[in-house]
Amino acid sequence: MAKTVSPDAISIILANPCPDSSSDLPEIVVQVVDLKPTGTKYMFMANDGKMKVRALLQSSLSSEVTCGNIQNLGLIRVLDYTLNDIPTKNEKFLIISKCEAVAPALEAEYKAEVKTEENGLAKKPKQEGEVKSEANGIFLKPKQEIVSKSAAQIVHEQHGKFLIIALFKGFDSHVIQWHSMAPSARMAMTRRIHPLVSLNPYQGNWTIKVRVTSKGNMRTYKNARGEGCVFNVELTDEDGTQIQATMFNEAARKFFDKFQMGKVYYISKGTLKVANKQFKTVQNDYEMTLNENSQVEEVNNEPTFIPEMKFNFVPIDELGPYVNGRELVDVIGVVQSVSPTMSIRRKINNETVPKRDITIADETKKTVVVSLWGDHATNVGQELLDMSDKSPVVAIKSLKVGDFQGLSLSAVSKSIVVVNPETPEAKKLRSWYDSEGKDTSLAAIGSGLSPSSKNGAKSMYSDRVSLSHIISNPSLGEDKPVFFCIKAYISYIKPDQAMWYRACKTCNKKVTEAVGSGYWCEGCQKNEEDCSLRYIMVVKVSDASGEAYLSVFNEQAEKIIGCSADELNDLKSQDGDGSSYQVKLKEATWVPHLFRVSVTPHEYNNEKKQRITIRAVAPVDYATESKYLLEEISKMKLSK
């Protein structure tokens, strides 16, 4: 293939604004001029030496610029594009959705030997008769009288002509059958389908072919303009690109029953706008709005497609910024452990739902707990439990990031779990785990995050306050729980307190002694022969500014005490004078820890008090702590 600009490339693009896959176009190679970033995309002027047109590289091609393949003054081969009109500026806008680099940067802007017009637009020839351009083989025919015909007339004429020819030439029956189909059916097979990646707010008419991969519930709202209803769907095209579509009021009522999960539709006459990052749930720069005039047509009697599963994996050690946010994440990891199914009772409706926790690890040498609910827990969760001894690789799409135990992941209704996927990331992770990962010491991500600002407010080193800040503000947490991080010491653990409770081994809920023998679990509604002990205790915590009593539960207490509640109970019962038990508690005191705590008010004996609960605990990493202190000192100097 040639490594030079195609003659009259811009003219070819202008003459074919929306080519389909069957279009037989010549090779289009243009020069990239004035390349500059705009958000996640790049803009430039496409130049063929005679003419220029403003162009935009879709965000999927941004990596080609950042890695140096596409350069300013370099050459690219345009493989797929759409040419749009910008009515307000009376100019064209070229959207390139697929291209490849041809040559690196030239020494200067390319200019053809043919002299160009002042305004960069090729003028049509004025002479009568047919004119041929040898440079690109384009024929310019003289202007002819146009006779207006309706679409129905054209289809009828073409249909009749074909049948006459077909009968004389003996065409196959299936060819005649295709032309005998209803016009709407033939239109569906020949219509121009736009990939989602090519859509933008400046585009005029477009039609997409998408599958509904998520459908929300109809919701009502009330604001200053009145009341209304709204619902969303997530749409996925053949390439795996997703977009969220929203419908309000009349459109919501019109399309709510029409959109069905898993079905494929043609959609047109919608509008696009830049997506609100705070509320978007898919990886797309834009979001779609459909109104009552939008067209939604279910795909019938023609081949459909299964969207390619596309993941946007976030490494476990980079999950911090997503904590308690609306954006869902995709993760991949090697399964380290799988818990039995637990029954959790929802507070909102008192229903019982199954839950299962799995722990996964990745190449960052961090682990995270993923909670699976409902069918995910009983189906794929059981599959993972059965093969947990083989440490399978699992890829999970659309997980919510929470701050339970510092940081944890939770599946939602639209989450997708793939076991041992055939992807490059899975093969790379499997190779790492088999060669070194299984023998590497792994740490839980919730036990402390990097003190970098990129990890957001959920790092063990952000929201850092002293104890006096908390205890001197009794109104903290009145509206909703507030979270802080503190560095402090366990100064006292009262040895004669009730430090644990008897818990069900399945759901961890409190059990009572059953009639006869065993233990009764209200959550599981069954008797068990045995139970386990789980910590629920109060510890006194001190720092340089003051002291306070903090509540602590099982996982965090095990890190503080250094053993399980069952082990501590055995130590207490075996030791007659309780000295070993006392020593074990004393060893846990005056050791520095990083705590993430929640603060809420509560009332006891008609007296309002603060309830400070330890949500996560981590040992002090002195190198990281020193870095944090130096950053704080630098801020103090700047403030002066």
Solvent accessible surface area in square Angstrom, and as a share of the most:
residue,aa,sasa,rsa
1,M,181,0.81
2,A,52,0.40
3,K,150,0.64
4,T,73,0.43
5,V,7,0.04
6,S,13,0.09
7,P,75,0.47
8,D,17,0.09
9,A,0,0.00
10,I,1,0.00
11,S,27,0.18
12,I,8,0.04
13,I,0,0.00
14,L,58,0.29
15,A,70,0.54
16,N,47,0.24
17,P,60,0.38
18,C,56,0.34
19,P,17,0.11
20,D,65,0.34
21,S,124,0.80
22,S,96,0.62
23,S,46,0.30
24,D,142,0.74
25,L,53,0.26
26,P,74,0.46
27,E,64,0.28
28,I,7,0.03
29,V,1,0.00
30,V,0,0.00
31,Q,0,0.00
32,V,0,0.00
33,V,16,0.09
34,D,79,0.41
35,L,35,0.17
36,K,100,0.42
37,P,93,0.58
38,T,55,0.32
39,G,79,0.76
40,T,77,0.45
41,K,14,0.06
42,Y,37,0.14
43,M,39,0.17
44,F,4,0.02
45,M,46,0.21
46,A,0,0.00
47,N,3,0.01
48,D,3,0.01
49,G,9,0.08
50,K,47,0.20
51,M,15,0.06
52,K,89,0.38
53,V,11,0.06
54,R,90,0.33
55,A,0,0.00
56,L,13,0.07
57,L,0,0.00
58,Q,5,0.02
59,S,43,0.28
60,S,71,0.46
61,L,19,0.09
62,S,18,0.12
63,S,68,0.44
64,E,55,0.25
65,V,21,0.12
66,T,102,0.59
67,C,85,0.51
68,G,32,0.31
69,N,73,0.37
70,I,4,0.02
71,Q,68,0.30
72,N,66,0.34
73,L,43,0.21
74,G,1,0.01
75,L,4,0.02
76,I,1,0.01
77,R,22,0.08
78,V,9,0.05
79,L,84,0.42
80,D,43,0.22
81,Y,6,0.02
82,T,2,0.01
83,L,12,0.06
84,N,9,0.04
85,D,82,0.43
86,I,22,0.11
87,P,119,0.75
88,T,131,0.76
89,K,139,0.59
90,N,143,0.73
91,E,61,0.27
92,K,80,0.34
93,F,13,0.05
94,L,0,0.00
95,I,0,0.00
96,I,0,0.00
97,S,15,0.10
98,K,117,0.50
99,C,13,0.08
100,E,69,0.31
101,A,41,0.32
102,V,17,0.10
103,A,16,0.13
104,P,90,0.57
105,A,50,0.39
106,L,65,0.33
107,E,180,0.81
108,A,64,0.49
109,E,60,0.27
110,Y,74,0.28
111,K,156,0.66
112,A,25,0.20
113,E,180,0.81
114,V,92,0.53
115,K,187,0.79
116,T,59,0.34
117,E,78,0.35
118,E,186,0.83
119,N,105,0.54
120,G,21,0.20
121,L,107,0.53
122,A,70,0.54
123,K,149,0.63
124,K,176,0.75
125,P,50,0.31
126,K,191,0.81
127,Q,102,0.45
128,E,152,0.68
129,G,37,0.35
130,E,105,0.47
131,V,42,0.24
132,K,121,0.51
133,S,40,0.26
134,E,160,0.72
135,A,63,0.49
136,N,36,0.19
137,G,40,0.39
138,I,55,0.28
139,F,105,0.44
140,L,79,0.39
141,K,143,0.61
142,P,49,0.31
143,K,197,0.84
144,Q,126,0.56
145,E,161,0.72
146,I,150,0.76
147,V,108,0.62
148,S,108,0.70
149,K,100,0.42
150,S,58,0.37
151,A,78,0.60
152,A,75,0.58
153,Q,97,0.43
154,I,81,0.41
155,V,44,0.25
156,H,138,0.62
157,E,65,0.29
158,Q,103,0.46
159,H,51,0.23
160,G,29,0.28
161,K,117,0.49
162,F,32,0.13
163,L,49,0.25
164,I,106,0.54
165,I,84,0.43
166,A,1,0.01
167,L,139,0.69
168,F,178,0.74
169,K,142,0.60
170,G,60,0.57
171,F,81,0.34
172,D,86,0.45
173,S,91,0.59
174,H,118,0.53
175,V,50,0.29
176,I,43,0.22
177,Q,124,0.55
178,W,78,0.27
179,H,51,0.23
180,S,62,0.40
181,M,62,0.28
182,A,59,0.46
183,P,75,0.47
184,S,79,0.51
185,A,36,0.28
186,R,33,0.12
187,M,114,0.51
188,A,11,0.09
189,M,100,0.44
190,T,83,0.48
191,R,58,0.21
192,R,58,0.21
193,I,58,0.30
194,H,10,0.04
195,P,32,0.20
196,L,4,0.02
197,V,38,0.22
198,S,3,0.02
199,L,3,0.02
200,N,1,0.01
201,P,51,0.32
202,Y,130,0.50
203,Q,18,0.08
204,G,56,0.54
205,N,150,0.77
206,W,12,0.04
207,T,25,0.15
208,I,1,0.00
209,K,37,0.16
210,V,0,0.00
211,R,44,0.16
212,V,0,0.00
213,T,45,0.26
214,S,19,0.12
215,K,54,0.23
216,G,28,0.27
217,N,122,0.62
218,M,66,0.29
219,R,115,0.42
220,T,117,0.68
221,Y,69,0.26
222,K,161,0.68
223,N,71,0.36
224,A,113,0.87
225,R,226,0.83
226,G,31,0.30
227,E,132,0.59
228,G,15,0.14
229,C,11,0.06
230,V,12,0.07
231,F,0,0.00
232,N,27,0.14
233,V,1,0.01
234,E,15,0.07
235,L,0,0.00
236,T,6,0.03
237,D,8,0.04
238,E,115,0.52
239,D,71,0.37
240,G,6,0.05
241,T,27,0.16
242,Q,35,0.16
243,I,1,0.01
244,Q,21,0.09
245,A,0,0.00
246,T,16,0.09
247,M,0,0.00
248,F,95,0.40
249,N,53,0.27
250,E,99,0.44
251,A,1,0.01
252,A,0,0.00
253,R,137,0.50
254,K,109,0.46
255,F,4,0.02
256,F,53,0.22
257,D,109,0.56
258,K,85,0.36
259,F,0,0.00
260,Q,73,0.32
261,M,116,0.52
262,G,33,0.32
263,K,86,0.36
264,V,6,0.04
265,Y,0,0.00
266,Y,8,0.03
267,I,0,0.00
268,S,17,0.11
269,K,120,0.51
270,G,11,0.11
271,T,81,0.47
272,L,19,0.10
273,K,112,0.47
274,V,109,0.63
275,A,10,0.08
276,N,72,0.37
277,K,159,0.67
278,Q,120,0.53
279,F,94,0.39
280,K,31,0.13
281,T,37,0.21
282,V,11,0.06
283,Q,95,0.42
284,N,21,0.11
285,D,43,0.22
286,Y,26,0.10
287,E,25,0.11
288,M,1,0.00
289,T,39,0.23
290,L,1,0.01
291,N,60,0.31
292,E,86,0.38
293,N,113,0.58
294,S,3,0.02
295,Q,98,0.43
296,V,13,0.08
297,E,80,0.36
298,E,58,0.26
299,V,11,0.07
300,N,94,0.48
301,N,162,0.83
302,E,36,0.16
303,P,115,0.73
304,T,71,0.42
305,F,21,0.09
306,I,154,0.78
307,P,23,0.14
308,E,101,0.45
309,M,83,0.37
310,K,94,0.40
311,F,45,0.19
312,N,77,0.39
313,F,42,0.18
314,V,18,0.10
315,P,52,0.33
316,I,1,0.00
317,D,52,0.27
318,E,75,0.33
319,L,0,0.00
320,G,1,0.01
321,P,70,0.44
322,Y,57,0.22
323,V,9,0.05
324,N,78,0.40
325,G,28,0.27
326,R,129,0.47
327,E,52,0.23
328,L,29,0.15
329,V,5,0.03
330,D,12,0.06
331,V,0,0.00
332,I,19,0.10
333,G,0,0.00
334,V,0,0.00
335,V,1,0.01
336,Q,64,0.29
337,S,57,0.37
338,V,19,0.11
339,S,29,0.19
340,P,81,0.51
341,T,42,0.25
342,M,19,0.08
343,S,30,0.20
344,I,48,0.24
345,R,89,0.33
346,R,112,0.41
347,K,205,0.87
348,I,159,0.81
349,N,73,0.37
350,N,98,0.50
351,E,93,0.42
352,T,66,0.39
353,V,19,0.11
354,P,39,0.25
355,K,30,0.13
356,R,4,0.02
357,D,33,0.17
358,I,1,0.00
359,T,30,0.18
360,I,0,0.00
361,A,0,0.00
362,D,11,0.05
363,E,71,0.32
364,T,43,0.25
365,K,92,0.39
366,K,53,0.22
367,T,17,0.10
368,V,3,0.02
369,V,46,0.26
370,V,0,0.00
371,S,14,0.09
372,L,0,0.00
373,W,80,0.28
374,G,24,0.23
375,D,108,0.56
376,H,39,0.18
377,A,0,0.00
378,T,62,0.36
379,N,98,0.50
380,V,21,0.12
381,G,0,0.00
382,Q,73,0.32
383,E,84,0.38
384,L,0,0.00
385,L,60,0.30
386,D,102,0.53
387,M,41,0.18
388,S,33,0.22
389,D,123,0.64
390,K,148,0.63
391,S,21,0.14
392,P,2,0.01
393,V,4,0.02
394,V,0,0.00
395,A,0,0.00
396,I,0,0.00
397,K,27,0.11
398,S,15,0.09
399,L,0,0.00
400,K,90,0.38
401,V,1,0.01
402,G,20,0.20
403,D,25,0.13
404,F,125,0.52
405,Q,50,0.22
406,G,6,0.06
407,L,6,0.03
408,S,14,0.09
409,L,2,0.01
410,S,34,0.22
411,A,8,0.06
412,V,48,0.28
413,S,116,0.75
414,K,45,0.19
415,S,5,0.03
416,I,70,0.35
417,V,23,0.13
418,V,44,0.25
419,V,31,0.18
420,N,71,0.36
421,P,14,0.09
422,E,149,0.67
423,T,33,0.19
424,P,107,0.67
425,E,81,0.36
426,A,5,0.04
427,K,127,0.54
428,K,131,0.55
429,L,5,0.03
430,R,66,0.24
431,S,69,0.45
432,W,24,0.09
433,Y,23,0.09
434,D,71,0.37
435,S,84,0.54
436,E,88,0.39
437,G,0,0.00
438,K,119,0.50
439,D,122,0.63
440,T,37,0.21
441,S,104,0.67
442,L,50,0.25
443,A,45,0.35
444,A,46,0.36
445,I,4,0.02
446,G,8,0.08
447,S,28,0.18
448,G,21,0.20
449,L,14,0.07
450,S,56,0.36
451,P,23,0.15
452,S,40,0.26
453,S,111,0.71
454,K,124,0.53
455,N,3,0.01
456,G,30,0.29
457,A,47,0.36
458,K,44,0.19
459,S,1,0.01
460,M,6,0.03
461,Y,15,0.06
462,S,32,0.21
463,D,58,0.30
464,R,53,0.19
465,V,35,0.20
466,S,43,0.28
467,L,0,0.00
468,S,39,0.25
469,H,75,0.34
470,I,0,0.00
471,I,72,0.37
472,S,76,0.49
473,N,53,0.27
474,P,99,0.62
475,S,68,0.44
476,L,35,0.18
477,G,9,0.09
478,E,116,0.52
479,D,146,0.76
480,K,148,0.63
481,P,67,0.42
482,V,44,0.25
483,F,58,0.24
484,F,27,0.11
485,C,1,0.00
486,I,1,0.00
487,K,61,0.26
488,A,1,0.01
489,Y,78,0.30
490,I,0,0.00
491,S,19,0.12
492,Y,103,0.39
493,I,8,0.04
494,K,104,0.44
495,P,31,0.20
496,D,112,0.58
497,Q,37,0.16
498,A,89,0.69
499,M,5,0.02
500,W,52,0.18
501,Y,53,0.20
502,R,103,0.38
503,A,0,0.00
504,C,1,0.01
505,K,118,0.50
506,T,33,0.19
507,C,7,0.04
508,N,52,0.27
509,K,77,0.32
510,K,142,0.60
511,V,7,0.04
512,T,80,0.47
513,E,121,0.54
514,A,21,0.17
515,V,156,0.90
516,G,82,0.79
517,S,80,0.51
518,G,16,0.16
519,Y,46,0.18
520,W,86,0.30
521,C,0,0.00
522,E,108,0.49
523,G,9,0.08
524,C,26,0.15
525,Q,98,0.44
526,K,86,0.36
527,N,93,0.48
528,E,51,0.23
529,E,148,0.66
530,D,81,0.42
531,C,20,0.12
532,S,24,0.16
533,L,29,0.14
534,R,42,0.15
535,Y,1,0.00
536,I,78,0.39
537,M,7,0.03
538,V,66,0.38
539,V,1,0.00
540,K,46,0.20
541,V,0,0.00
542,S,15,0.09
543,D,32,0.17
544,A,120,0.93
545,S,53,0.34
546,G,24,0.23
547,E,87,0.39
548,A,14,0.11
549,Y,133,0.51
550,L,0,0.00
551,S,30,0.19
552,V,1,0.00
553,F,81,0.34
554,N,13,0.06
555,E,56,0.25
556,Q,11,0.05
557,A,0,0.00
558,E,61,0.27
559,K,108,0.46
560,I,10,0.05
561,I,8,0.04
562,G,55,0.53
563,C,22,0.13
564,S,32,0.20
565,A,0,0.00
566,D,57,0.30
567,E,97,0.44
568,L,0,0.00
569,N,50,0.26
570,D,67,0.35
571,L,59,0.30
572,K,86,0.37
573,S,87,0.56
574,Q,147,0.65
575,D,28,0.15
576,G,84,0.80
577,D,120,0.62
578,G,15,0.14
579,S,55,0.35
580,S,47,0.30
581,Y,8,0.03
582,Q,92,0.41
583,V,81,0.47
584,K,50,0.21
585,L,7,0.03
586,K,154,0.65
587,E,110,0.49
588,A,6,0.05
589,T,22,0.13
590,W,155,0.55
591,V,63,0.36
592,P,30,0.19
593,H,17,0.08
594,L,4,0.02
595,F,0,0.00
596,R,5,0.02
597,V,0,0.00
598,S,3,0.02
599,V,0,0.00
600,T,36,0.21
601,P,51,0.32
602,H,52,0.23
603,E,107,0.48
604,Y,128,0.49
605,N,121,0.62
606,N,143,0.73
607,E,95,0.42
608,K,161,0.68
609,K,91,0.38
610,Q,42,0.19
611,R,118,0.43
612,I,8,0.04
613,T,6,0.03
614,I,1,0.01
615,R,89,0.32
616,A,3,0.02
617,V,2,0.01
618,A,4,0.03
619,P,102,0.64
620,V,17,0.10
621,D,77,0.40
622,Y,144,0.55
623,A,80,0.62
624,T,30,0.17
625,E,10,0.04
626,S,56,0.36
627,K,118,0.50
628,Y,21,0.08
629,L,86,0.43
630,L,118,0.59
631,E,68,0.31
632,E,57,0.26
633,I,82,0.42
634,S,57,0.37
635,K,122,0.52
636,M,114,0.51
637,K,145,0.61
638,L,153,0.76
639,S,96,0.62
640,K,201,0.85
